[in-house]
Amino acid sequence: MKIEDTIKKAIILGATGGIGRQLAKELARSLEHLVLVGRDADKLSQVQKELTGSKAQLSILTLDMLDQVALEAFVENLDADLLVNCAGLAYFSLGCVLDSASEQDLWQLNYHSPVQLIKQVVQKNQNIKLVQLSSLAALFPHPYLAAYSASKAALQTYTLALQEELRQSDSQVQLGLYILGPVQTAIFPPKLVEALGGGSLQMKPEKVAQQLIRFIERDTSYAIIGLRYRLLVWLGRLLPQRWIIRLLAIYLKKGLNR
Ligand SMILES: NC(=O)c1ccc[n+]([C@@H]2O[C@H](COP(=O)([O-])OP(=O)(O)OC[C@H]3O[C@@H](n4cnc5c(N)ncnc54)[C@H](OP(=O)(O)O)[C@@H]3O)[C@@H](O)[C@H]2O)c1
């Protein structure tokens, strides 16, 4: 079934980011209504302009997801068949030198805000698909991305546990969580990507957006995007976790010297 057969209206949080913007492009081709949400009004207008002429009727909405009151009001008025959360924050550094304010923002955006959103929607028992984006860093602890890794692991654990609760209670809410490997976006600065050997390991956001849509169409509740990353995860599960963390540390440490 095509996405437009079941979804008329979708909302993208983080629509100004690398993956959000590309997903917006893809969805705008087929859906009737698309709401682009982000914290920066100018960037949102720019994305809207880029999508002018697409099939979808476009709306934009400014929302800082660190603002819990604004987020609560946003969810209260939520009206859509699909919401994809593409907002996220990562800091690459020694874990113990990340300042508390940055660490708090990271946890708020990557864990507390999505959980607040999910809880509020579940309490309303709204008929909607909620999709969260996660990372390989949720599956394998990533040195130098310790807070990011932990926040994504926490969101994955929460989502998978809640999925089962919702299944057992015949809830109308459908939760999806999709794991991504590295993607060519601005979440990591170009100098860091260069220090890590360039973008050859990164997926293109276009490809990611298309695959996300395919999993949404199939109502998949949990998936790893990209064959090479599915194989990597499979291999990774055969090795002792300590080895994988060491290998990741050797690879990622190059990024500290950028
Ligand atoms: N890129 C990767 O390699 C990768 C890998 C695995 C998982 N992911 C996950 O995929 C998702 C999208 O990442 P991306 O690569 O597209 O990153 P990105 O290009 O940096 O986009 C992040 C988005 O989050 C938004 N955002 C940041 N702080 C916000 C706030 N306080 N309130 C509302 N929005 C806020 C940004 O808004 P502004 O445009 O205003 O900054 C931007 O739209 C994230 O959850 C990320 O963890 C990415």
The ligand as a Gaussian input file, in Angstrom:
#p B3LYP/6-31G(d) Opt

LIG

0 1
 N       22.850000      12.129000      10.605000
 C       23.187000      10.977000      11.176000
 O       24.288000      10.456000      10.970000
 C       22.191000      10.282000      12.077000
 C       22.456000       8.945000      12.432000
 C       21.580000       8.290000      13.268000
 C       20.454000       8.939000      13.747000
 N       20.216000      10.229000      13.383000
 C       19.044000      10.888000      13.967000
 O       18.206000      11.406000      12.956000
 C       17.542000      12.573000      13.449000
 C       17.751000      13.714000      12.462000
 O       19.123000      14.011000      12.393000
 P       19.802000      14.838000      11.201000
 O       20.984000      14.060000      10.802000
 O       18.794000      15.246000      10.208000
 O       20.351000      16.085000      12.032000
 P       20.336000      17.657000      11.705000
 O       20.542000      17.876000      10.259000
 O       21.285000      18.266000      12.665000
 O       18.845000      18.060000      12.085000
 C       18.428000      18.120000      13.419000
 C       17.102000      18.826000      13.477000
 O       16.757000      18.977000      14.860000
 C       16.319000      20.316000      15.041000
 N       16.459000      20.792000      16.401000
 C       17.586000      20.932000      17.128000
 N       17.299000      21.470000      18.324000
 C       15.952000      21.670000      18.335000
 C       15.043000      22.210000      19.276000
 N       15.465000      22.664000      20.451000
 N       13.734000      22.271000      18.962000
 C       13.295000      21.823000      17.760000
 N       14.105000      21.310000      16.819000
 C       15.410000      21.241000      17.110000
 C       17.229000      21.116000      14.099000
 O       16.735000      22.421000      13.935000
 P       17.673000      23.590000      13.319000
 O       17.651000      23.370000      11.831000
 O       17.003000      24.829000      13.736000
 O       19.044000      23.394000      13.910000
 C       17.125000      20.226000      12.856000
 O       15.926000      20.472000      12.181000
 C       18.123000      12.849000      14.847000
 O       17.288000      12.282000      15.814000
 C       19.431000      12.085000      14.813000
 O       19.852000      11.705000      16.103000
 C       21.058000      10.918000      12.557000

